[in-house]
Amino acid sequence: MIDRYGIGALLVTLCLSFSGCFGEGDSKNAEDKTAGKPPVAVEVTKVSTTDITEGIEVVGSLSPKFSADVKSEYAGIVTDVYVTEWLRVKKGNPLARIDAREMEIILQKAKAAVEMAKANLLQAEVAGNRAEREYERLLKLKAEGLVTQQNLDDIRTEKEASAARITAAKAQLNAAEGDLQHTQTRLSKAMIYSPIDGVVSFRGVNVGDLVGEMGSPKIMFRIIDTRILDLTVAVPSKEMSRAHVGQPLLFSTDAIPEKTFTGKVLYINPVVNESDRSVKVTAEVENSHEQLKGGLFVKGRIITGKRGGILEVPRVALLAWDVAAKKADLFVVNGEVAKRRTVQTGVLMEDFVEITSGLTPSEQVVIRGGFNLRDGDRVTAILSNGG
């Protein structure tokens, strides 16, 4: 008869035996399942090296570097307008004329006043010369005792008075010439001239309009020169240390598709915009053919430098890309096995991404079919035409 202690030992032995059998079976089934999974067909490409141009992506708008709002300093009625909108003008070309008939009459009076002042000066100088000669004659006679001291003193006083009259006549002539010059200047302002070379982009007057009244904001013409443009863009404050005067700025606009233009960074605002924490940067753009127009919206890139020997992979190869942390996963094929690997990423270059660590040149990465893969799966790799 088996006692209760013997029965317990027998049960334990049986349980351990069955447990061992089941464990070996499960392990064998898992291995058979993995070994029996068919290879996954994937497309791969080789990790390649390239040279990249680094830059700061920006958007902005164009504006004429030189422009002028033409107003009148002379108050009056417009009698003639010589130009219209979109007409090209040169510096000094007449734009309009203002009625100045009253000022022309004042000009004639000013000219007459100058002539009168010249005549008065001539008379004073003749009288002064006569007094000087008389004084010299009496001075000699006084030495011979032929005239009295009283006669000599009288002619000396006359000579001094003549000199004073000459000084006064010169002052009157200077004043008259000043009045004439002032009148001529005022009259010249009745003719409105273009201050710069350019195109008339706005005409705000017609014949019969009153212009030049005190405090009036009325603009008669706006002249713009589009041969040189300013491109103003906003650079995020975190990128402003990379922007420097003299760097090229490549840009394009939807108004002229499939064409790239170039500017040069000319000015970087020393103050950060408090509303969006950006820095205003202005680039100068040569526009001699005048293809570009003021007011166009553009997208561009400030070129900050170049680097060579950069590892790159197609963007489609990345899995779970954390752009902020600059980290992503991808599958690397070694022989017939795909291994999942974490890599460090750099800049995005259109359809390619820079890999800063985690890969070596000529390694093969999966670019299609990776959604079915698991780490360690067997694969049938097809090399991409681009690889």
TIPA-565808 format. One record per residue (C-alpha): residue in three letters; x, y, z. Coordinates in nm, 4 decimals. Example, Ala and Ser with C-alpha at 12.3 -4.5 7.8 and 13.67 -1.06 7.14 Angstrom:
SITE residu        x        y        z
SITE    ala   1.2300  -0.4500   0.7800
SITE    ser   1.3670  -0.1060   0.7140
//
This chain:
SITE residu        x        y        z
SITE    met   0.0000   0.0000   0.0000
SITE    ile   0.1299   0.3469  -0.0935
SITE    asp   0.1044   0.6034   0.1821
SITE    arg  -0.0073   0.9591   0.1264
SITE    tyr   0.3503   1.0882   0.1071
SITE    gly   0.4338   0.8501  -0.1751
SITE    ile   0.1259   0.9549  -0.3709
SITE    gly   0.2250   1.3237  -0.3475
SITE    ala   0.5747   1.2573  -0.4775
SITE    leu   0.4366   1.0607  -0.7707
SITE    leu   0.2007   1.3444  -0.8700
SITE    val   0.4818   1.5996  -0.8624
SITE    thr   0.6993   1.3796  -1.0829
SITE    leu   0.4182   1.3326  -1.3365
SITE    cys   0.3445   1.7104  -1.3492
SITE    leu   0.7080   1.7974  -1.4134
SITE    ser   0.7287   1.5408  -1.6892
SITE    phe   0.4196   1.6743  -1.8685
SITE    ser   0.5339   2.0347  -1.8231
SITE    gly   0.8680   1.9621  -1.9838
SITE    cys   0.7041   1.7966  -2.2792
SITE    phe   0.4669   2.0867  -2.3402
SITE    gly   0.7502   2.3491  -2.3180
SITE    glu   0.9678   2.1765  -2.5711
SITE    gly   0.6748   2.1476  -2.8071
SITE    asp   0.5851   2.5176  -2.7875
SITE    ser   0.9451   2.6278  -2.8562
SITE    lys   0.9713   2.3953  -3.1476
SITE    asn   0.6400   2.5191  -3.2917
SITE    ala   0.7567   2.8853  -3.2731
SITE    glu   1.0797   2.8088  -3.4528
SITE    asp   0.8951   2.6115  -3.7160
SITE    lys   0.6534   2.9022  -3.7600
SITE    thr   0.9387   3.1557  -3.8140
SITE    ala   1.1326   2.9251  -4.0361
SITE    gly   0.8266   2.8504  -4.2363
SITE    lys   0.7350   3.2182  -4.3049
SITE    pro   0.8110   3.2984  -4.6708
SITE    pro   1.0616   3.5797  -4.7461
SITE    val   0.9065   3.9234  -4.7830
SITE    ala   0.9628   4.0926  -5.1201
SITE    val   1.1026   4.4415  -5.0662
SITE    glu   1.2680   4.7086  -5.2767
SITE    val   1.5965   4.8438  -5.1462
SITE    thr   1.8415   5.1163  -5.2314
SITE    lys   2.2003   5.1821  -5.1362
SITE    val   2.2931   5.4543  -4.8916
SITE    ser   2.4715   5.7208  -5.0963
SITE    thr   2.6737   6.0335  -5.0308
SITE    thr   2.6073   6.3764  -5.1708
SITE    asp   2.6922   6.7442  -5.1294
SITE    ile   2.4226   6.9676  -4.9843
SITE    thr   2.3609   7.3375  -4.9796
SITE    glu   2.2300   7.4554  -4.6446
SITE    gly   1.9922   7.7447  -4.6119
SITE    ile   1.7055   7.9147  -4.4339
SITE    glu   1.3625   7.8798  -4.5905
SITE    val   1.1888   8.2190  -4.6151
SITE    val   0.8893   8.3901  -4.7704
SITE    gly   0.8463   8.7575  -4.8450
SITE    ser   0.7486   9.0227  -5.0964
SITE    leu   0.9198   9.2451  -5.3504
SITE    ser   0.9093   9.6234  -5.3567
SITE    pro   1.0850   9.8889  -5.5681
SITE    lys   1.4072  10.0047  -5.4078
SITE    phe   1.3631  10.3567  -5.5455
SITE    ser   1.0297  10.5350  -5.5706
SITE    ala   0.9031  10.8908  -5.5352
SITE    asp   0.5676  11.0455  -5.4519
SITE    val   0.5587  11.3753  -5.6394
SITE    lys   0.3725  11.6639  -5.4747
SITE    ser   0.3595  12.0344  -5.5491
SITE    glu   0.5253  12.3016  -5.3356
SITE    tyr   0.3529  12.5662  -5.5416
SITE    ala  -0.0165  12.6281  -5.4821
SITE    gly  -0.2189  12.6797  -5.7972
SITE    ile  -0.4351  12.5340  -6.0709
SITE    val  -0.2917  12.2644  -6.2972
SITE    thr  -0.2829  12.3930  -6.6547
SITE    asp  -0.1009  12.1057  -6.8298
SITE    val  -0.0341  11.7359  -6.7644
SITE    tyr   0.2352  11.5834  -6.9854
SITE    val   0.2368  11.2171  -6.8789
SITE    thr  -0.0029  10.9358  -6.8042
SITE    glu   0.0229  10.6100  -6.6102
SITE    trp   0.2742  10.3409  -6.7191
SITE    leu   0.4770  10.5943  -6.9175
SITE    arg   0.8551  10.5684  -6.8716
SITE    val   1.0235  10.8961  -6.7753
SITE    lys   1.3762  11.0198  -6.7168
SITE    lys   1.4969  11.2345  -6.4292
SITE    gly   1.4154  11.5965  -6.5164
SITE    asn   1.1344  11.5216  -6.7617
SITE    pro   0.8358  11.7587  -6.7154
SITE    leu   0.5269  11.5969  -6.5661
SITE    ala   0.2836  11.8884  -6.5253
SITE    arg   0.2592  12.2666  -6.5136
SITE    ile   0.0762  12.4944  -6.2687
SITE    asp  -0.0693  12.8354  -6.3515
SITE    ala   0.1972  13.0898  -6.2501
SITE    arg   0.0905  13.4104  -6.4258
SITE    glu   0.0921  13.6124  -6.1044
SITE    met   0.4399  13.4892  -6.0187
SITE    glu   0.5630  13.5875  -6.3662
SITE    ile   0.4495  13.9447  -6.3025
SITE    ile   0.6290  13.9412  -5.9670
SITE    leu   0.9366  13.8121  -6.1468
SITE    gln   0.9338  14.1089  -6.3852
SITE    lys   0.9086  14.3479  -6.0905
SITE    ala   1.1994  14.1737  -5.9209
SITE    lys   1.4120  14.2053  -6.2331
SITE    ala   1.3265  14.5787  -6.2551
SITE    ala   1.4209  14.6232  -5.8884
SITE    val   1.7590  14.4662  -5.9544
SITE    glu   1.8255  14.6970  -6.2477
SITE    met   1.7272  15.0002  -6.0378
SITE    ala   1.9556  14.8884  -5.7552
SITE    lys   2.2421  14.8512  -6.0045
SITE    ala   2.1818  15.2063  -6.1312
SITE    asn   2.1750  15.3458  -5.7775
SITE    leu   2.5016  15.1673  -5.7011
SITE    leu   2.6606  15.3099  -6.0154
SITE    gln   2.5540  15.6629  -5.9222
SITE    ala   2.6897  15.6174  -5.5697
SITE    glu   3.0215  15.4895  -5.7026
SITE    val   3.0516  15.7858  -5.9474
SITE    ala   2.9833  16.0321  -5.6649
SITE    gly   3.2289  15.8495  -5.4448
SITE    asn   3.5024  15.8629  -5.7087
SITE    arg   3.4421  16.2335  -5.7557
SITE    ala   3.4648  16.2956  -5.3808
SITE    glu   3.7868  16.0930  -5.3604
SITE    arg   3.9505  16.2958  -5.6417
SITE    glu   3.8408  16.6264  -5.4862
SITE    tyr   3.9812  16.5223  -5.1500
SITE    glu   4.3178  16.4347  -5.3039
SITE    arg   4.3279  16.7717  -5.4887
SITE    leu   4.2484  16.9776  -5.1784
SITE    leu   4.4973  16.7788  -4.9751
SITE    lys   4.7767  16.8942  -5.2088
SITE    leu   4.6520  17.2553  -5.2055
SITE    lys   4.6430  17.2483  -4.8264
SITE    ala   5.0081  17.1536  -4.8231
SITE    glu   5.0780  17.4688  -5.0288
SITE    gly   4.8545  17.6795  -4.8032
SITE    leu   4.5997  17.7521  -5.0742
SITE    val   4.2934  17.6088  -4.8892
SITE    thr   4.1799  17.6249  -4.5340
SITE    gln   4.1462  17.3328  -4.2940
SITE    gln   3.7699  17.3858  -4.3007
SITE    asn   3.7607  17.3198  -4.6760
SITE    leu   3.9641  17.0001  -4.6311
SITE    asp   3.7376  16.8763  -4.3510
SITE    asp   3.4266  16.9375  -4.5587
SITE    ile   3.5536  16.7331  -4.8544
SITE    arg   3.6660  16.4545  -4.6203
SITE    thr   3.3128  16.4369  -4.4800
SITE    glu   3.1705  16.4261  -4.8321
SITE    lys   3.4077  16.1405  -4.9213
SITE    glu   3.2963  15.9398  -4.6191
SITE    ala   2.9306  16.0033  -4.6982
SITE    ser   2.9857  15.8802  -5.0558
SITE    ala   3.1437  15.5603  -4.9248
SITE    ala   2.8406  15.5038  -4.6995
SITE    arg   2.6042  15.5591  -4.9928
SITE    ile   2.8019  15.3002  -5.1962
SITE    thr   2.7700  15.0461  -4.9139
SITE    ala   2.3955  15.1099  -4.8883
SITE    ala   2.3556  15.0772  -5.2668
SITE    lys   2.5398  14.7437  -5.2634
SITE    ala   2.3164  14.6194  -4.9847
SITE    gln   2.0074  14.7240  -5.1807
SITE    leu   2.1415  14.5424  -5.4887
SITE    asn   2.2067  14.2264  -5.2864
SITE    ala   1.8535  14.2399  -5.1459
SITE    ala   1.7032  14.2945  -5.4908
SITE    glu   1.9031  14.0038  -5.6364
SITE    gly   1.7909  13.7869  -5.3427
SITE    asp   1.4282  13.8745  -5.4131
SITE    leu   1.4809  13.7913  -5.7807
SITE    gln   1.6374  13.4576  -5.7003
SITE    his   1.3560  13.3740  -5.4599
SITE    thr   1.0962  13.4640  -5.7195
SITE    gln   1.2713  13.2565  -5.9854
SITE    thr   1.2835  12.9603  -5.7466
SITE    arg   0.9145  12.9944  -5.6694
SITE    leu   0.8341  13.0218  -6.0379
SITE    ser   1.0421  12.7134  -6.1224
SITE    lys   0.8261  12.5096  -5.8840
SITE    ala   0.5277  12.5780  -6.1081
SITE    met   0.6779  12.3209  -6.3458
SITE    ile   0.6712  11.9685  -6.1977
SITE    tyr   0.9638  11.7473  -6.3019
SITE    ser   1.0388  11.3791  -6.2466
SITE    pro   1.2885  11.3397  -5.9592
SITE    ile   1.4118  10.9945  -6.0749
SITE    asp   1.4255  10.7633  -6.3736
SITE    gly   1.1333  10.5230  -6.3713
SITE    val   0.7750  10.4540  -6.4666
SITE    val   0.4668  10.6551  -6.3746
SITE    ser   0.2706  10.4055  -6.1643
SITE    phe   0.0093  10.6551  -6.0443
SITE    arg  -0.1334  10.9815  -6.1758
SITE    gly  -0.3520  11.1729  -5.9338
SITE    val  -0.4172  11.5050  -6.1107
SITE    asn  -0.5973  11.6415  -6.4118
SITE    val  -0.6064  11.9813  -6.5753
SITE    gly  -0.8034  12.2213  -6.3548
SITE    asp  -0.7159  12.0553  -6.0219
SITE    leu  -0.5963  12.2709  -5.7338
SITE    val  -0.2668  12.1457  -5.5908
SITE    gly  -0.0068  12.2586  -5.3415
SITE    glu  -0.2431  12.4026  -5.0819
SITE    met  -0.0980  12.4120  -4.7324
SITE    gly  -0.1150  12.0774  -4.5526
SITE    ser  -0.2584  11.8903  -4.8507
SITE    pro  -0.1542  11.5218  -4.8733
SITE    lys  -0.2477  11.5091  -5.2414
SITE    ile  -0.0039  11.3066  -5.4514
SITE    met   0.0270  11.4234  -5.8102
SITE    phe   0.2380  11.1331  -5.9432
SITE    arg   0.4134  10.8234  -5.8151
SITE    ile   0.7325  10.7257  -5.9978
SITE    ile   0.8852  10.3813  -5.9404
SITE    asp   1.2145  10.2361  -6.0587
SITE    thr   1.1902   9.8553  -6.0796
SITE    arg   1.5410   9.7936  -6.2129
SITE    ile   1.6491   9.7252  -5.8545
SITE    leu   1.4067   9.5646  -5.6086
SITE    asp   1.4100   9.5044  -5.2352
SITE    leu   1.3047   9.1594  -5.1166
SITE    thr   1.1925   9.1694  -4.7541
SITE    val   1.1632   8.8357  -4.5713
SITE    ala   1.1182   8.7196  -4.2119
SITE    val   1.3775   8.4880  -4.0539
SITE    pro   1.2874   8.3024  -3.7317
SITE    ser   1.4950   8.4245  -3.4379
SITE    lys   1.6388   8.0746  -3.3832
SITE    glu   1.7887   8.0933  -3.7339
SITE    met   1.9108   8.4529  -3.7273
SITE    ser   2.2664   8.3576  -3.6207
SITE    arg   2.3059   8.1813  -3.9571
SITE    ala   2.2053   8.4848  -4.1641
SITE    his   2.4744   8.7317  -4.2685
SITE    val   2.5017   9.0316  -4.4983
SITE    gly   2.6242   8.9317  -4.8438
SITE    gln   2.4709   8.5825  -4.8511
SITE    pro   2.2825   8.4882  -5.1709
SITE    leu   1.9057   8.4479  -5.1558
SITE    leu   1.7495   8.2223  -5.4197
SITE    phe   1.3771   8.2632  -5.4730
SITE    ser   1.0878   8.1939  -5.7080
SITE    thr   0.7388   8.3303  -5.7599
SITE    asp   0.4176   8.1804  -5.8941
SITE    ala   0.3909   8.4739  -6.1345
SITE    ile   0.6936   8.3426  -6.3275
SITE    pro   0.6890   7.9630  -6.2790
SITE    glu   0.9890   7.7341  -6.3269
SITE    lys   1.2382   8.0183  -6.2957
SITE    thr   1.4719   8.0982  -6.0084
SITE    phe   1.6000   8.4465  -5.9278
SITE    thr   1.8901   8.5596  -5.7109
SITE    gly   1.9292   8.8395  -5.4603
SITE    lys   2.1916   8.9374  -5.2034
SITE    val   2.1280   8.9981  -4.8338
SITE    leu   2.1844   9.3694  -4.7814
SITE    tyr   2.0388   9.4482  -4.4396
SITE    ile   1.9467   9.2552  -4.1239
SITE    asn   1.7238   9.4357  -3.8780
SITE    pro   1.8945   9.4500  -3.5361
SITE    val   1.5550   9.4342  -3.3616
SITE    val   1.3420   9.1195  -3.3268
SITE    asn   0.9716   9.1532  -3.4065
SITE    glu   0.7905   9.1034  -3.0756
SITE    ser   0.4725   8.9673  -3.2349
SITE    asp   0.6251   8.6589  -3.4016
SITE    arg   0.9892   8.6628  -3.2810
SITE    ser   1.1264   8.6977  -3.6310
SITE    val   1.3954   8.9202  -3.7792
SITE    lys   1.3361   9.1264  -4.0914
SITE    val   1.5989   9.0682  -4.3601
SITE    thr   1.6203   9.2738  -4.6796
SITE    ala   1.7922   9.1499  -4.9941
SITE    glu   1.8691   9.3522  -5.3069
SITE    val   1.7568   9.2025  -5.6382
SITE    glu   1.8879   9.3106  -5.9774
SITE    asn   1.5960   9.3384  -6.2205
SITE    ser   1.7478   9.4960  -6.5296
SITE    his   1.5062   9.3108  -6.7610
SITE    glu   1.2175   9.4152  -6.5335
SITE    gln   1.0563   9.0707  -6.5327
SITE    leu   0.9777   9.1014  -6.1635
SITE    lys   0.7217   9.3485  -6.0311
SITE    gly   0.6842   9.5224  -5.7000
SITE    gly   0.4324   9.3567  -5.4695
SITE    leu   0.4950   8.9980  -5.5843
SITE    phe   0.4921   8.7269  -5.3157
SITE    val   0.7952   8.4959  -5.3304
SITE    lys   0.9330   8.1823  -5.1662
SITE    gly   1.3064   8.1555  -5.1236
SITE    arg   1.6104   8.0274  -4.9421
SITE    ile   1.9010   8.2161  -4.7898
SITE    ile   2.2114   8.0122  -4.8726
SITE    thr   2.4155   7.9768  -4.5514
SITE    gly   2.6818   7.7248  -4.6610
SITE    lys   2.7711   7.3952  -4.8295
SITE    arg   2.8759   7.0528  -4.6938
SITE    gly   3.0180   6.7532  -4.8781
SITE    gly   3.0090   6.3771  -4.8223
SITE    ile   2.6649   6.3744  -4.6621
SITE    leu   2.4849   6.0402  -4.6205
SITE    glu   2.1321   6.0479  -4.7582
SITE    val   1.8406   5.8065  -4.7864
SITE    pro   1.5017   5.8457  -4.9532
SITE    arg   1.2427   5.9922  -4.7224
SITE    val   1.0130   5.6923  -4.7827
SITE    ala   1.2685   5.4669  -4.6089
SITE    leu   1.2061   5.6289  -4.2685
SITE    leu   0.9660   5.4801  -4.0142
SITE    ala   0.8281   5.6734  -3.7168
SITE    trp   1.0322   5.9835  -3.7967
SITE    asp   1.0515   6.2241  -3.5015
SITE    val   1.1503   6.5463  -3.6763
SITE    ala   1.1930   6.7462  -3.3548
SITE    ala   1.4171   6.4823  -3.1933
SITE    lys   1.5925   6.4164  -3.5276
SITE    lys   1.5470   6.0423  -3.4889
SITE    ala   1.3880   5.7745  -3.7087
SITE    asp   1.3807   5.3983  -3.7691
SITE    leu   1.4429   5.2100  -4.0928
SITE    phe   1.5167   4.8556  -4.2127
SITE    val   1.8688   4.7657  -4.3195
SITE    val   1.9049   4.4536  -4.5352
SITE    asn   2.2095   4.2373  -4.4676
SITE    gly   2.2127   3.9320  -4.6912
SITE    glu   1.8595   3.7908  -4.6716
SITE    val   1.7660   3.9395  -4.3335
SITE    ala   1.6129   4.2813  -4.2568
SITE    lys   1.7121   4.4460  -3.9311
SITE    arg   1.5295   4.7449  -3.7836
SITE    arg   1.7698   5.0215  -3.6873
SITE    thr   1.7406   5.3629  -3.5259
SITE    val   1.9295   5.6456  -3.6977
SITE    gln   1.9890   6.0155  -3.6383
SITE    thr   1.8557   6.2498  -3.9055
SITE    gly   1.9668   6.5906  -4.0291
SITE    val   1.8250   6.8274  -4.2873
SITE    leu   1.5470   6.7459  -4.5325
SITE    met   1.6478   6.7767  -4.8981
SITE    glu   1.3227   6.7509  -5.0957
SITE    asp   1.2693   6.3700  -5.1249
SITE    phe   1.5864   6.2773  -4.9342
SITE    val   1.6899   6.3027  -4.5690
SITE    glu   2.0393   6.3457  -4.4278
SITE    ile   2.1543   6.0681  -4.1942
SITE    thr   2.4057   6.1941  -3.9387
SITE    ser   2.4689   5.8613  -3.7615
SITE    gly   2.3564   5.4981  -3.7659
SITE    leu   2.4413   5.4122  -4.1282
SITE    thr   2.7466   5.3640  -4.3446
SITE    pro   2.7823   5.4166  -4.7205
SITE    ser   2.6645   5.1358  -4.9526
SITE    glu   2.4421   4.9722  -4.6901
SITE    gln   2.1021   4.8782  -4.8308
SITE    val   1.7814   5.0180  -4.6813
SITE    val   1.4230   4.9177  -4.7550
SITE    ile   1.2221   5.1774  -4.9444
SITE    arg   0.9139   4.9701  -5.0382
SITE    gly   0.7452   4.6768  -4.8692
SITE    gly   0.8647   4.7640  -4.5201
SITE    phe   0.5138   4.7842  -4.3732
SITE    asn   0.5012   4.4007  -4.3652
SITE    leu   0.8434   4.3593  -4.2062
SITE    arg   0.9464   4.2705  -3.8560
SITE    asp   1.2935   4.2859  -3.7133
SITE    gly   1.4845   3.9776  -3.8304
SITE    asp   1.2484   3.8764  -4.1120
SITE    arg   1.3903   3.7107  -4.4205
SITE    val   1.3507   3.9178  -4.7360
SITE    thr   1.3858   3.8936  -5.1096
SITE    ala   1.5544   4.2249  -5.1994
SITE    ile   1.5111   4.3955  -5.5340
SITE    leu   1.7595   4.6762  -5.5923
SITE    ser   1.5929   5.0017  -5.6996
SITE    asn   1.6891   5.1434  -6.0360
SITE    gly   1.7948   5.4587  -5.8548
SITE    gly   2.0193   5.2573  -5.6194
//
